[in-house]
Amino acid sequence: MSNHPFSLSVIATAVLYVCYSTNAVAETVTESIDKINNQLELQQSSISQYHYRQSDIVLGLAGATVLPATPHQNVMFTHAGATDGVAILQDGIFFSPAPYSGQHLVLQPNLLHQQQVSFTGMTSVTESSEAAFGKLDYQSVQISPKKAATDVILEGSDNSAINGGVIVSGTSKESGMLLAVDYQSASDDVGYRISQEADTTQKDILFKIAAKSLPGARNQQTTEFSYQYSSQDSDRGNLGLTSADFALNPTALYSASSTDNTDGERQRYVLAHKVILSATSTMDTDFYYQTYSQQTQEMRFVDGVQIDNDSLTDIATFETSPTVDGMNLGALTQNNDFAGFGVQTKGVTMYGQHQVTYSARYHTDKAEMRLGQRDWLWGNDLVLLPTTDNEYALTYTDDASAFSSAVDTKLNYGQWSVNLGLGYEHVSVSRELGDVNTSLNAADFSDDGWSPSIEVAYQSGPWLAALQAKQAWTAASAGNIEQTAQEALQYQLALSYQQDALSIAMTAYMHDYDSQHVSCLPGMVCDYEQISLQENIKDVSVVGADLSIAYGVSFDSFSIPLKAKYQYAQAETGNANCNELMGCFAANSQLPWVPEQQLTLSSGVVYGDFSIMAQALYQSELGYQGGFTNERAIDSQWKVDIAATYRLTEQHELYVRVENLLDEELVANRTVMGFQGQSEMTTYFGYQGHF
């Protein structure tokens, strides 16, 4: 891994301000309804008692369409068929270091270090083009206003997992500080014929230091410096089981995958500054720099040829009846580095009853890709021995820089409001080929996009309604041979009702794509060149609806909270097409990474110091990322988690969590390299302390 040294110590020492929230309060009515529909307070008891580090159910409750994942893998999500132009943000800043150059990269934050998560499908024009088709926005844990506050959490599971974390923070006079540390370790028994364990470890650190206005400042100001570190080491790849072997033991792996590994390390520096210019005007500015280094190795080849159904059968046969000659296998290796830097600013000004939001952003990022192969001999003792060193087969560097600006005007006339927005972004991308390459082409091009938006909204008592139309645009990456941007006309009608303990929200939308991007998604089987590609699917039409209900019933001695989220999406391509990444597919076929229906539920009972909650996720059949054929479809699936908590005192509580309560044989991947399962039923016992 290459190093990316970066220091903000001088800035952090000179500017010690406190900033508890640096996001300007400026949103369309449609975004407000999305917030009612999709925002989750992760510290509320119905969510926090699960003590998830990562969860597809939580993201489903927040409104994202999630894709199945293998154990300890970052959760991938989509919206209205789009996988590009759908961003993950933390505190209003890209969570990925390279959203433009590393579009196949999927990273999710540790939920224990987050305070809030929400999903917005119809984003404002003030967002960048990488969030033009939706955003999953996290708010990290905030500095406590108390002089000192400490949260401790420890848990273990029946599969030898050990997790522990602590969050310490406090405020003294005009300054504050926070330190959050979390460690996760798991060892899954995945042996099929011989003993084999898939180990996973993850470490997370979040540090914040902040203070209010310096003496003599003309305007009230708050500034915060934060640093994040995360590392993950996981013994997982894409090699799965045959259908017959998966039916026998869905959580097992062949010993051919015993050297599969993913190792990643991420660092992020942010300096956020907020100024209250007047009683009617605020300005937020963020500077950020982040890096991510990735090393992977996963078995992909038999005798130099990509594993397919036939060679997977050969692997399964060898696992049970090894021969003296052994098998010649090959692993695809990656040693990649990503880095990004940016500055963004947003101003909100009230002119009487009307509101105007201005935004500007400069962002640049880089992806240094090094892909190789290493050969192995799989002996009759089912042990893998290397026969070659790692040799690079493809090296290249993608660079991207983007400048965007936007103005969004909300005109309020009593119960009615009209929102007019216009965004512009200029993106330049390039690809430089390294010394080792095959038939890849260098690239150097730029593109401009305009995003106009109009919204008409009405509010009456507890009712809120909005009709919005927007032209969404996301620039092509360096791997897009046609250099074609992703473009769509978006229409959405949103309604909400909120009164007392009842909240109901509904959205109906239609997205008409001229062109939609697709890249190598997690779980897909891609060769060296396919990893570098971005393909275009023409004339995609998406029609969908979301319905959310939240209700709380309270009685004398107990209460019942309920939250339900239903999503329907029909995402079809109008033309038959073939491309290198997805193969051939028929016209009017559902996009394979979009389930037609998704239902997420959360409910339980709170009785004094004791509470029990259940969460469930249902998805209809998924054609899956690896091909547009029914041969690799994933059938509809239910996943149920349950958690119970008992509060011993105000400071101490014990809990138990059971994931995959029904012990279903849940499928994560189904490709030419076989079936891979999600986590089996796992029970966690934990303690949390508040001091």
N, C-alpha and C positions, 0 to 999 in steps of 0.2 A: 504494500500500500504506500502511496506517496503521501507526504505530509503537506498540510496547508496551514502554516503558522499564521496566526492572526492575533492581534492584541488590541484590547480596548481599555487597558488599565488606566491610561492617562485620562481618557475621556471619562471613565467611570469615577475616577478620583476627583476630577474637577467638577463633575456634575452629579451631585448626590441629591436627587429630587425624589419625592414619593409620587408614584402614579398607580392608582389602583385600577383604573380602566382608561385605556387610551383610545377607545373606539368612539368616534363621534356618533351622537344619536341622530341619525339621518337615514330614513328608510321610506320606501313607498308603502302604500296601504297593503299591497300584495305581499310585501315582505313582512309587514305586521301580522297578517293573517297566517303566513307561513310560520311565524314565531309562535303564534297561538297553537298552530297545528303540530309543530315539530320540535319546539324547544324543550330540552330535558335539563332539569337541574340535577346534576349528578350527585349532589350532596343531600337531596331529599331522601327520606328513609326508605321509600319503596324501591329506590335504585341503589342507594349507597350500601344497603345491607348485603348486597351481592359481592361487593368489594372486587369487582372485575378489574383485571389489568387490560383486557381487551375482550370485546363481545360483539358478535354479529346481531344479537337480539337488541342490544342498546342502540346500535345504529339503525336497526329497523324501526324501533320506537321513535327515533329522531326523524324518520322519513326517508332514509336512504334505501335503495334497492340493493341488497347485499348479495354477494356471490359466495357459494360454499368454500370453506377453507380447511386445509389440513391442520392438525394441532400446532399451535404456537406460530401460525403464519399470519401476517398482517391481513386484515379484512379488506377485500376489494369491493367497490360498490359502483353502481351506475345510476343514471337518471334519464328517463325517457329515451333509453337506448344509447345515450352518449357515454363514452368512456374517456374521450378527450374533451377538454374544455370544462371538465368537472373537477374542481380544485378542493384540496384539503387545506384549511387555514387554521392557524392557531394565533389567537389575539389579533386577527385581521391580517396576518402575514402568511405567505406560503409556508406550509410545513415541509414540503419537498425542497431540497436545495436547488434542483434543476427542473422546474415544471415545464420549461420549453425544450431543453435538450434531452432530458431523461424522462420522457413521457411514459415509458414502460415501468418506471420505478414506482413502487407502492409502499408508502411508509405511514404508519399510524402512531399517534402518541399513546403513552401509558395513561389509561383512564383514571388511575389513582391521583395523577397530577393535574387533572382537569376538573374544573368547577361546573362547566356547562357545555352542552353540545347542541347544535341545531342544524337543520338542513334547509336550504333555500333552493327551490327549483327554478324560480323566475327571478334571477338576480338583477340588481340595479346596473345601469350603464357605468356607474362609478367603479365597478369591479373590472379587473383585467380580462383580456380575451380568454385566458386560461380558466376563468371562472364564469364564462358567459353562459354556460349550459347547466350551471348548478354549483353549489358550494356546501361543503361540510365544514362548519365553523366551530372550533373549540375555543373555550376561554379557560386559560390555565388557572390553577389555584392562586388566590390573592393573599397578599400580606394581611395578617390579622390586625385589626385596630387595637387589640389588647396589648398590654405591655409584653406579655409572653404567652404563647399557646403552642401546645405540642400534641400531635396525633401519632399514635403508634399502632401498627397493624402487623400481626404475625399469623401465618396459616400454614398448614400442612395437609397433604392429601393421601389417599390410599394408593396412589401410584408414585410415592416417594417425592412428590413436589414439596419444596420448601420455599415460601415466599415471605419477605419481611420488608417493611418500609417505615419511614418516619418523616413527618413534616413539622419543622420548627419555624415559627415566625413570630414577629412582634413589632410594635411601633413605639418609639420613644421620642417624644416631642415632635419634631418635624421630619424625622427620618424613620425608615423601616427596613426590615430585612427578612428574607425567607430562604430556608434550605430544605429541600425535599430529596430524599434518597430512597431508592427502592431496588430490591434484589429478588430475582426469580430464578428458580432452578427446578427442573423436572427431568425425570428419567422414565421414558415409556418402554415397556417390554414389547418389542415388535418382532421377536424371533419367530420365524416360520418353522424351520426344521432344527436350527441350532440357536443357542442363546444369543440374543442381540438386543441392544438397548439404543434408543434414540434419545440422546441427551440434548437439553436446551437450557441455556442460561441467558439472562438479560439483566443489565444494570442500567439504571436511570438516575440522573442527577439534575435537579432544577435549582438554580440560585438566582435570587432577586435582591437588588439593593435600590432603595428609592428614597426621595425626600421631596418636600414641598418647596415653594418659592424661596430663592435666596433673599437675604435681607436687602431691601432697597429695590426689589423688582417692581417694575411699573404695572405689570399684570400678574394675576394669579397664575402660577404655572405648576405643573407636576411632570416629573420625568422619572423613568425607570430603566435601569440596566438589568438585563437578564442573560443568563448563560444556561444552556442545556447540553447535557451529554447523555448519549445512549449507546449501548453496545449489545449485540445479540449474536449468539453462537448456537446454531441449530443443526442437528444431524438429519436433515430432510431433503429430498429431491423430488423428481417427478416420476420415478419408476414405481409402478403399481403392481397389482396382482391380476391374474386372469379372473374371469367371472366365476369360475368354479372355485378357485382358491379364496376369492373374496367372500363367497358365500360361507366358507368354512371358518375364516378368521379375518374379518374386515379391517382389523387394526394392525395386522402383521405386514412385514416387508420381507422380500427375498434378501438373502445375504449378499447378493450382487450389489445392493444399494448401501452396504455397510460403510462405504467411504464417502457417501453423499454428505455435503456440509454447506451451510451458508453462514458467513461471518460478516457482520456489518458494524460500522462505527460511525456515529453521527454527532456533530457539534454545531451549536447555533448560538450566535451572539445578536442581541437586539438592544437598541437604544431607542426608547419611545418617549416622546415629548409632547405635552399638551399645554396649550396656552388659551386662557379665557380672555379674548381680546376686549370683550364688552359684555353687557348683559344679554346681548342678542347674537354674539358671534364667538365661535370657538375654532381652533386650528389644531390638528393632530399631525405629527410628523414621526415617521419611523425610519431608522437606519438598521439594516440587518445584513448579516453575513453568515453563511452556513456551509458545512461540508458533509459529505457522506462517502465513506470508503467501503467497498463491497468485494468480497472474495467468495466465489461459489465453486463447487465441484459436484457434478451429478452424472451418474452413469447414463449414457445415451446411445452407445453403439455396440454392435456385435459384428466382429470381423470388419470394422470400418464402416458399416452401414447403419443408418438410423434404425433404432428398434421399432418394429411394427408388430402387428398381431402374430405373425408367424414366429418371429424371433423371440417375442415374449413367451410364446408357448415353449420354445426351446429352453428358455431360461427357467421356466417352471418345471420342466422335465429334468433339467440338470440339478435343480435344487433338491429334488427327491431321489434322483438316480445319477449322481455325478460319475463322470468317466475319467479314466486315467489321463487322457490328453488335455482335459480342462477346456475352458472356453476363453476366447480372446475378446475382451471387452474394452470399451473406450469411454472416457468421461469427458464431458464438455466442461471446461473451466473458464471462469471469468475473474478478472482482476481490474475493477473499475473504480474510478474516482469522479465524484460530482461536487461542484462548488457553485455557489450563487451569491450575488450581492445586489442590494437594491436600496432605494430610498423612495418613500411614498408619503404624500401629504393629502389631507382632506380638510376642507373648511366648510363650516355650516353657519349660515347667516340668516337671521329672520328680518324680513322687511315688512313690518306690520304683521299681518296674519299669514303672510306667505314665506316660504322657506326655500333657500337656494343652497345647493351643495356643489362645491367645486372639488375636483380631485386631480392629482397628477402622480405619475409613477415612472421611475426608471428602474429597470431590472436587467441584469446580465447574468448568464449562467453558462456552465461548461460541463460536458460529459466526456471523460477520457475512457474509451472502451478498449479492453484488451481481452480477446476471446481465444481460447486455445483448446488443446486436446492432450490427454494423457492416457496411455494404454496400460491395461492391467491383464494379468492372467488369473482367471478364476479356477483354482485348483480343485482336485477331487475331495479335498478336506473342507471345501467351501470357504477358503481363505483367499483374499485378494492380495496379489503381489504386483507392484509396479514393474513394468517392463521398459518404460521410457520416462524421461523427464517431461515436465509440462512444456509444450511447445506452442507458441502463439500461432494461430491460423488466420487471425484477422485483428487489425488494430486501426482505430480511427478516433478522431476528436471532433465532437459537435460543439459549436458555439452558437449562442443566441443572445440578442439584446433587444429590448422592447421599451418603447416610450409610449405612454398612454395618458390621455387627459379626458376629462368629462365634466359636464355640467348637468345638474338635475334640478328642475324647478317644480316645486309643489305649490300650486295655487289653491288656497282654501276659501270657499264661499259657503259659509254656514255648514250645513250637513254635507255639502258636495265638495269634492276636491278634484283637481285635474293636475296630473303629473306629466311633465314633458322633459325628456332626457335625451342627450346626445353624447355618445362616446366615440373616441378616435384612438386607434393604436397603430403604431408603425413597428414592425418586427423585421429584424435582419437575422438570417441564420446562415451558417456555413458548416461544411464538413471537410476536414483535412484528413487524407489517408495516411496511415503510418507506413513503415517499411514492409509490413506484412499485410497483404490484402488479396482478395480474390477478384471478383468482378464488380465490386462496389464502385460507384462513381462519386467523385468529389462534388460538392455543392456550394453555391454562394448566391443567395438571392434574398430579396426583401419583398414585403407585402404590406399593404395598408388596408385597414378595415374601419368602416363606420357602423355604429350601432345606435340607431334612433329608437326611441321608446315613447309610448303614450299610455297613460292610465287614467281611467275615470272611476271615481270611488264615491260611495255614499255611506253615511253612518246615521243610524237612528237607534238611540238607546243601546241595548246589548247587541244589536245587529250591525254587521260590517260587510260591505260588498265591494268588489273591485273587478273591473274588466281591463286587461292589459294586453298590449301587442308590442312585440319587440323584434328587431332584426339582430340575431345573434351571430357572432363571427369568431372563429378561432384560427390562427395562422397555422400553416403547414409546418411540419418539422423538417429537418435536413434529410430525413429518410424518406420523404414523400417525393417519389420520382416525378409525379405530375405537378408538384408544387401547387396543389390545389387546397385552398382554405376550406375549413368546415363551416358551412353557412346554413341557416335555417330561419324561417319565419315562425315565431312563437306566439300563440294566442292562449290566454288563460282567464277563466272566470273563477273567482274565489269568493266564498261566503263563510261567515263565522257568526256564532252566537255564543255569548259568554255572560253568565249571570250566576252569582253565588258559587255553588260547587260544581256547576255544569258548564262544560266548554265543548262546543261542537264546531268543527271546521271542515269545509269541503272545497276541493279544487277540481276543475275539469280543464284539460288542456289539449292542445293540438300543436305538434311541431312538424313542419314541412321542410325537410332537408333537401337542398340541392346536392350536397355531398356530405358524407359522414366519415370521420376518421376511425380507423381501427388499427391497433398495434398489437404486438405480442403481449397478451395478458398473462398474469400469473396463472399457472396451471396448464397453459398451452404448451405444446411441444414444438419448439421452433429451433431451426438450425442457426448456424452462425449469421448468415445473411438475413434471415427472417427476423432475428432480434433487432436488426438495424433498420427495418422497413416500417413505413407507415402507409397503409393502403387506403383507398377511397371507395366508399360504397355510394352509388348514385341513387337519387330519388327515394329516400327513406321517409316514410310517413308514420308518425307516432300519435296515437290517440289514447288518452288515459284519464284516470280520475283517482283522487286520494280522499279518504274519509277518515277523520280522527274524532274520537270521543273520549273525553276525560270527565270523570264524575267521582265524587266522594260522598259516601253515606256515613253519617255519624249517629251512633246510638248512645245510651247512657254509659255503657261499659266497654264498647268496642267500636271500631270504624272499619269501613271497607273501601279502599281506594281502587279505582278502575281506570285503565287507559287501554284503548284499542286503536289500532292503526291498520286500515285496509287500503291496498294499492292495486289498481288495475292498469295494465299497459298493453296495448296492441301495437307492436313495433314491427313494421314490415317494409321490405324493400320492393320497389315496383318493378325492377328489371332483373332478369337472370344475369348472372355475372360470374366471372372467374378471376381470381387473383392469386398471387404467390403465397399469401399468408393464410387465406381462408379456404382455398380450393374453389370448387364450383358450387353454386347454390341456385335454387329455383326462384322465379318471381313470386311475389306475394307470400313469402315465407317469413315466419317470426324470427327476429334476430336471436341467435342461439344463446346469448348472454343475458337475455331479458325474460324473466318469468312472467307469464301473463297475469298471475295473481300472487300477492304476498300479504299475509296477515300477521300482525304482531300484537300480542296481548300481554298485559301485566295487571295482576290483581292479587288480593290477599286479605288478611285480617290482622288488625292491630288491636291487641287486648292488653291494656296496661303496659307493663314492661316487656311483654312478649309479642312478637309479630312473626307471621309466616306469609311469604309472598311467592307467587309463581309467575314465570314469564314463559312465553311460547312464541315460536316463529314457524310459520307455514309458508311453503313455496310450492307453486304448481310446477309442472314438468319444465325442465330446463334443457334446451337443446345442447347446451354447454359450449364453452369457448372453442373447443378443438375441432369442430367441423359442423357443417350444416346438414347432418344426416341423422335420421332417427336411430341409427345404430349406436350412437354415443349419447343418447338422451339420458338425463337423470330424472327418474320418476319423482313425483311430488313427495315432499318430506315434511315431517313435523319434528321440531326440536323443543324440548321442555326443560327448563331449569327451575329449581326451587331453592329457597333460602329461608332459614328461620333464625331469629335473633332474640336473645334474652339479655336485658339490661340489668346487670347486677347492682350497679350504683350509677350515679351521674357520670362517673369517670370510666367505668369498666363495663364491657359487654362481651358476650360470647356468641358465636354464630356457627352455623353449619350450612354449607351450600352443596347441592347436588346438581351437576351439569349432565345433560342428556339423561334426565330422570327415567325415561322409558327404555333406556338402553337400546335405542334403535340403531340399526346398521346404516348410519348416515353416510352418504357418498359425498366426497369433496371434489374429486376429479374423475373423469372418465374419458380417456384418450386412447390413442393407439398404443400407448405405453401402459395401459391397464387401469384398473380401479384403485383409487386411494380413498380411505375413509376419513371421516371427521373423528373427533374425540369420542371414546367410549364413555360409559357412565363413570363419573369420577366424583368422589365425595371429599369435600374440604372441611376441615375444622379450624376455626380461627378465633383470635382475640383482638379486640380493638380498645385502645385506651385514649382518653382525652384529658389533657392536663393543662 
